[in-house]
């Protein structure tokens, strides 16, 4: 996994693995990058961390759920349950989404639970400035966004977990095959013999 770099983000849609990141810090960095013109894909949203215990997070979300339109609750605000939707809404709150620039920025964002195809075969990045292990003191409590979602009606935690375990098996097999191919190439390179005439040509070209 690569570390986050702002200039690299602007060239292409980059995939960020949310596992082990703190929700607020991650969302603020992603919001800024979206406004700067980057396209961002967030995967494994259910494994995002939140500072504070799960009990505290439940109290805060329960208070949020009570906020509604008295005359007709169907008018909003809408209380999302899925981790990817919660992540999307958190970022929306950090973007001027009612302006054309903000709406265009949100259009460049995609959020997913798990790592669906084709993002399971793309390079995923982490953002060190938002990692829990770097930003939260070790004795402090934290919880997972997926656990909070599951407590408030998200029904797919077990399914996503099962699909993730299957993906990890495939990923491990691919990595072992890649390592074996790399090792075979290195051995073949060492075993290769170059004639004296060819060696001179290579040295002249700067490949010695």
N, C-alpha and C positions, 0 to 999 in steps of 0.2 A: 504494500500500500504506500502511496506517495503522500508527502506532506502537502498541505494547501499552499498554493501560490496564486496571488491575485492576477498576475499577467497571464498565467496559463489558463485561468478560468475564462478569460475573455475570448480565447481562440476557438473553443468548442464547448459543447455541452459536457460538463464534467459530472461524475458520479461520486457522491459523498456517502460513505458508510456511517450511519448515525450511531452505531453501537459504541457505547462508552463516552458519548458526548453529553454535555449538560444542555438541557433544552433551550434556555434563554440565551446563553452565549452563542450556541450554534445558530439559532434563528436570527440573531442580530447580525452576525457575519454574513449569512446567506442573504438576508434582506438587502444589505449594502451591495453585495455582488450583483444581485438581480437588478438593482437600480443603476448599476454601472454598465449593464448590458449583457451580463453573463447568463447563460442557460444552465440551470442546475437541476440534477436529479438526486433526490434523497431516498436511500434504501435502508431497510431494517429500522424503520421509524419506531417500531414497538420496543426496541432495545435502547432507546434514548433514556438517559438518566435525568432525574429531577432532584435538586437538593431538598432536604427535609424528608421526614418519614412518610410512608404511604398513608398513615392515618391523617396526617396534616394535609396531604394532597387531596384526600377524599373530602375533608371538611371544606377546602377551598373550592373544589369542583361542585360540591353540593350547594354552596352559596351561589356559584355561577349559574347553576341549573334553575335557581329560584327567580332569576331575572328573566322576565317575559313581558309581552304586551298584554296588559290586563283585559282590554276589550276583545282582543282576538289573538291568542298565543301563536296562531299559524303565521302571523306577520313577523315573528322573530322576537328576540334573537334566537338563533338556532344553536343547539348544544350538540356538537359532534361527539360521537363515541369512539370511532376508529382512530388509532394512533396517527395514521397518515393525515387524516382530516384535522385532527387537533394540531398537528405540526403545521399544516397549511394555514390554519386560522391564526396561529401564533405569529407566523411570518406576515400574514395579511395585516395584522395590527401594527407592524413595524414599517409598513409601506403605505404611501398615500394612494390607496387603491381606488379612490373615487376620481382621480385625475387620469387622463390618457396615459401618462408616463408610468404611473403606478399600476394601472390595469395591464399595460404591456409587460411590465416587470413580472407580475403574477402569472401571466401566460407562459413565461419562460421557466416556471417552476413545476416540477413533478414530484410527488411523494408516494412512496409505496411501503407496504408491510412486506417483510421478507426481501428477497432479491429476485424479481421475476426476469424472464428472458426479455430482451437480450442483455440486460445489465449484469447478469451473472457471469458474462464472458468479457466484461470490460474492466479496465483498471479502476479501482475504487480509491478514493482519497480520504484522509483524515485531516481534521483541523486542530492542530496542537493547542491553539488559544482557547479551545472550547472543551478539551478533554477533561473528564472528571479526575483522572489520576494526577493531572497537573494543576487543576484549578480548585479542587475541593480538598480540605484537610482530611487526612485518613480517618480521624475519629468521628467525623460528621456523618449524620444519617443521610441516606438517599433512597430513591425508589425508581422503579421502571415505569415508563409511560404505558407500556403494554398491560401491566398489572392494574394501573388506574383505569384504563379503558375497559378491561375485563370486568372490573367491579361495577362499572356503570352501564353495562349492557352490550359490550363488544363481544360477539360470539365466536370469533375465529382464531383465538389465541392458540388452541390446540392444533388446528389445521395448519396455521403458519409455522408452528414449531415442527410439525411432521414434515412439511415441505422443505424446511430449512435443513433438517437432518439428512434428507435425501440429497439435497444440493451439496452438502458438505462431503458426502461420500464420493460423489462425482468429481468434486473439486480436488479432493485429495488424490484420486486416481490420475487426474489430469496433471497435477503437480509432480507426482512421482515419475510419470512418463516424460514430462518436460526435463526433469533433472537427469534422467537416464540418457536422454538424447543429447543434453549438454555435455555430460561426462564422456559419451562416445565420441562427440566431436572434438573434445579436448585431447583425448587419447589418439584419435586419428591424426590430429594436427602435429602432435609430438612424434608420432611414428613416421610421418611423411618425410621423404628425403628429396632434397633439391640438388640438382647437378650444379657444378661450379659455374658453368656458363649462365644458367638461370639465376644463380645467386648474385652474380655481378649485375645482371639486369635489374633485379629487385633492389639491390643496394643503390643503383643509379636513380631508381624511381623513388627512393626513400622508404622502402618497405623492409629493410634489413632488420 
